[in-house]
Amino acid sequence: MLIAQNLTEIKSQLPKQVTLVAVSKTKPVADLMEAYNAGQRIFGENKIQEMTDKWEDMPKDIEWHMIGHVQTNKVKYMAPYVSLIHGVDSLKLLQEINKQAAKNNRVIDCLLQVYIAEEESKFGLDEQELEEMLNKLLDSARSDNKTLKNIRIVGLMGMATFTENKDQIEKEFKHLKTIFDKHKTLNTEHCQLNTLSMGMSGDYQLAISCGSTMVRIGSSIFGSR
Ligand SMILES: *Cc1c(COP(=O)(O)O)cnc(C)c1O
């Protein structure tokens, strides 16, 4: 009951253009089903094995988003069904996603993760690495043997520093929005930035005010982990 209530309350606060990813990592299928029965169809997980188990057990009209760091050797387990991979931060990973997507006759949507926090531990590309990646994608789009035709880059993802300092978080979100806007005009069949994934339970309102179009909310829906 509480899960359904939390969902309704959060959804009532989201502008129309903002997509809600219900982050269900570590939570049992019963909890996810409660959200499902309240209408939620997009779930985010950060471990491929756990996500795959839940995908097997749950209705097939769910969109599964991988929001965690992805190991290349595990991409094959989610390639048959994953809807969006948020944390792509290397060409090697992108190539593996492309390869596994091809094996499954699919095109898999991805977000490039950009490093915006001050902490050392967060994954992601810096601005220069992002430009290099986008250039590689442009090269692929222009070449005759399109090497990356089973992936589609649909946007960017970022995580702010884990801090109580709202000014700092706002600065980081605005920085990501600026980077996003800079590359928004890119428009090839396999790269078009429409989605900006930023904001979690503690900072999603701020993220939305800074231009987020996709929020990843866990504990405010399902309770603390
Ligand atoms: C766990 C997680 C979230 C959700 O965090 P909450 O604070 O529970 O809302 C969002 N994004 C990523 C990448 C996560 O790993």
The ligand as an SDF file (V2000), in Angstrom:
LIG
                    3D

 15 15  0  0  0  0  0  0  0  0999 V2000
   20.4340    3.3750   -6.2010 C   0  0  0  0  0  0  0  0  0  0  0  0
   20.4920    4.3380   -7.3390 C   0  0  0  0  0  0  0  0  0  0  0  0
   19.5050    5.3260   -7.5150 C   0  0  0  0  0  0  0  0  0  0  0  0
   18.3360    5.5200   -6.5600 C   0  0  0  0  0  0  0  0  0  0  0  0
   18.7580    6.0380   -5.3510 O   0  0  0  0  0  0  0  0  0  0  0  0
   17.6900    6.5120   -4.2310 P   0  0  0  0  0  0  0  0  0  0  0  0
   18.4600    7.4660   -3.4080 O   0  0  0  0  0  0  0  0  0  0  0  0
   17.2720    5.2880   -3.5060 O   0  0  0  0  0  0  0  0  0  0  0  0
   16.5650    7.1510   -4.9390 O   0  0  0  0  0  0  0  0  0  0  0  0
   19.5990    6.1630   -8.6200 C   0  0  0  0  0  0  0  0  0  0  0  0
   20.6080    6.0540   -9.5090 N   0  0  0  0  0  0  0  0  0  0  0  0
   21.5720    5.1170   -9.3700 C   0  0  0  0  0  0  0  0  0  0  0  0
   22.6430    5.0610  -10.3870 C   0  0  0  0  0  0  0  0  0  0  0  0
   21.5510    4.2330   -8.2880 C   0  0  0  0  0  0  0  0  0  0  0  0
   22.5240    3.3320   -8.1680 O   0  0  0  0  0  0  0  0  0  0  0  0
  1  2  1  0
  2  3  1  0
  2 14  2  0
  3  4  1  0
  3 10  2  0
  4  5  1  0
  5  6  1  0
  6  7  2  0
  6  8  1  0
  6  9  1  0
 10 11  1  0
 11 12  2  0
 12 13  1  0
 12 14  1  0
 14 15  1  0
M  END
$$$$
